[in-house]
Amino acid sequence: MSASTHPNAPELQDLPVDIQRLFDEEKALVPLPDGARARVAARIAETASLPTWSSQALRFARRAGWVAVVFLLGAGAGAGFEHRRNADREAPPVATAVQATPAPRAPNPRVAQEAWRETAADPVSNDTLATTPTMTPRAAAPPPKSPTSRAPSSLAEERAELETARVAMTRARWDEAAAALDRHARLFPSGQLAEERESLHVVLLAQRGQGTLAREAAARFERVYATSLFLPAVRAAADSVTEASGAGQVTLEPKGR
Amino acid sequence: MNRTIVPCLESLSPLDGSRGAELDVAKVFAEEADYVHTCLRRLGVHPNNVEDAVHDVFIAVHRHKRTYDPTRSLRAWLYGFSVRVASNYRRTTRRRRETDPPLFEPADGRPGADAELESNARRSLLLRALDSLKDERRDVLVLHDLDGIAMPDIARSLAVPLNTAYSRLRLAREDISTAVRRLQAGGAS
């Protein structure tokens, strides 16, 4: 190969013929694999529409961590003071309390995603997953409810449901994804993330090879959300899906608004 | 189940609804997603991570779309994001390399499988050789000899003098030849 494209280019030695052949073979672009384009487009649309959510979550988590540390230290100090005042000979519970309940750390997003998925699959713990989704591993004991604890934000709950669906879709767990979307539709029929839910619904239908349903759902989506950020992903998914032959029973009902 | 999604490039409208002078990210995604995907693989991102990496590149593009200079090569600009994203993914991949599946799946017994296997082996050889180059040399080599971008564009995109870019290209060609020979001698596949 010569660098003679530029008039002032210095004389360069070409690559050996066999290596040049390797380069020629490598020049062909490797297309994104099956299904990946629609998934990536959907994720880009979502991330672009919520550019600061992650940093907000991190800030919230850090604040919550500091609040927990201060609360535990205060409670421990109070308990220790009470013990000393009563001349109790047992060891003061300060250290025990602090050790038994380590302060939450800043979340690892990947771990957090797992935690959401696993926790959301358990209907019993659905109520507790939203306030601190990135700090609630499944094995951990639920935090004690204090009289001053606030109700979980419905937006966080909504997001957790959709994240469950999205993670399931990336792992080709269609039924799990459909269940999460249905759950979201049931709990938040007109929620703040209803638009995102409907877009995921179309992508899921497309990924399952249910082309007719996907196109119908996409048309409905376009009518309702004509200026949606998710429209590119929805169109890309619905327009390009090939109807599967014997794709299995349709368990996901198209949702209307 | 057939889950083939054929790209529907024309339907991808701007992600933020804007048109005009500002970079149309949806259009760029539609037209250059395959290029970014290829770049990331060339830059050593494992296939298991490449989908996430493509996402990260286009999010970076979205956030920097106002800084794009349309007089410059779009691919060289995208390559710059790809390099940064790939370096993050390579760091984790290197730690796991021992247990990871191969970059290319072994061919099966289909007709033409042998040829595919050989082709995969050649690509793997070249990618490993590229991976062994110094980053600044590899970038110029890939942009010029693989992507066919003109040297002045490359120099501008990398913010280096043109002569420096040429010097890197010359050294990179020497390095890649040496690296390929070394891998061939070592029975690289």
Chai-1 contact restraints between the chains, C-beta under 6 A:
chainA,res_idxA,chainB,res_idxB,connection_type,confidence,min_distance_angstrom,max_distance_angstrom,comment,restraint_id
A,M1,B,D145,contact,1.0,0.0,6.0,A-B,restraint_1
A,T5,B,A150,contact,1.0,0.0,6.0,A-B,restraint_2
A,H6,B,M151,contact,1.0,0.0,6.0,A-B,restraint_3
A,P10,B,Y166,contact,1.0,0.0,6.0,A-B,restraint_4
A,L12,B,R170,contact,1.0,0.0,6.0,A-B,restraint_5
A,L15,B,R173,contact,1.0,0.0,6.0,A-B,restraint_6
A,P16,B,S177,contact,1.0,0.0,6.0,A-B,restraint_7
A,I19,B,S177,contact,1.0,0.0,6.0,A-B,restraint_8
A,I19,B,V180,contact,1.0,0.0,6.0,A-B,restraint_9
A,L22,B,R122,contact,1.0,0.0,6.0,A-B,restraint_10
A,L22,B,L126,contact,1.0,0.0,6.0,A-B,restraint_11
A,F23,B,D145,contact,1.0,0.0,6.0,A-B,restraint_12
A,E26,B,L126,contact,1.0,0.0,6.0,A-B,restraint_13
A,E26,B,L146,contact,1.0,0.0,6.0,A-B,restraint_14
A,K27,B,L146,contact,1.0,0.0,6.0,A-B,restraint_15
A,L29,B,D34,contact,1.0,0.0,6.0,A-B,restraint_16
A,L29,B,Y35,contact,1.0,0.0,6.0,A-B,restraint_17
A,L29,B,T38,contact,1.0,0.0,6.0,A-B,restraint_18
A,V30,B,T38,contact,1.0,0.0,6.0,A-B,restraint_19
A,V30,B,R41,contact,1.0,0.0,6.0,A-B,restraint_20
A,P31,B,D34,contact,1.0,0.0,6.0,A-B,restraint_21
A,L32,B,A33,contact,1.0,0.0,6.0,A-B,restraint_22
A,L32,B,H37,contact,1.0,0.0,6.0,A-B,restraint_23
A,D34,B,T4,contact,1.0,0.0,6.0,A-B,restraint_24
A,G35,B,R3,contact,1.0,0.0,6.0,A-B,restraint_25
A,G35,B,I5,contact,1.0,0.0,6.0,A-B,restraint_26
A,A36,B,E51,contact,1.0,0.0,6.0,A-B,restraint_27
A,R37,B,I5,contact,1.0,0.0,6.0,A-B,restraint_28
A,R37,B,P7,contact,1.0,0.0,6.0,A-B,restraint_29
A,A38,B,I5,contact,1.0,0.0,6.0,A-B,restraint_30
A,V40,B,V54,contact,1.0,0.0,6.0,A-B,restraint_31
A,V40,B,H55,contact,1.0,0.0,6.0,A-B,restraint_32
A,R43,B,H55,contact,1.0,0.0,6.0,A-B,restraint_33
A,I44,B,F58,contact,1.0,0.0,6.0,A-B,restraint_34
A,A45,B,L15,contact,1.0,0.0,6.0,A-B,restraint_35
A,T47,B,I59,contact,1.0,0.0,6.0,A-B,restraint_36
A,A48,B,L15,contact,1.0,0.0,6.0,A-B,restraint_37
A,A48,B,H62,contact,1.0,0.0,6.0,A-B,restraint_38
A,Q207,B,R3,contact,1.0,0.0,6.0,A-B,restraint_39
A,G209,B,M1,contact,1.0,0.0,6.0,A-B,restraint_40
A,G209,B,N2,contact,1.0,0.0,6.0,A-B,restraint_41
A,G209,B,R3,contact,1.0,0.0,6.0,A-B,restraint_42
A,P232,B,L12,contact,1.0,0.0,6.0,A-B,restraint_43
A,P232,B,S13,contact,1.0,0.0,6.0,A-B,restraint_44
A,P232,B,A26,contact,1.0,0.0,6.0,A-B,restraint_45
A,R235,B,S11,contact,1.0,0.0,6.0,A-B,restraint_46
A,A236,B,C8,contact,1.0,0.0,6.0,A-B,restraint_47
A,D239,B,C8,contact,1.0,0.0,6.0,A-B,restraint_48
A,D239,B,S11,contact,1.0,0.0,6.0,A-B,restraint_49
A,S240,B,I5,contact,1.0,0.0,6.0,A-B,restraint_50
A,S240,B,V6,contact,1.0,0.0,6.0,A-B,restraint_51
A,S240,B,C8,contact,1.0,0.0,6.0,A-B,restraint_52
A,T242,B,N2,contact,1.0,0.0,6.0,A-B,restraint_53
A,T242,B,T4,contact,1.0,0.0,6.0,A-B,restraint_54
A,A244,B,M1,contact,1.0,0.0,6.0,A-B,restraint_55
A,A244,B,N2,contact,1.0,0.0,6.0,A-B,restraint_56
A,A247,B,M1,contact,1.0,0.0,6.0,A-B,restraint_57
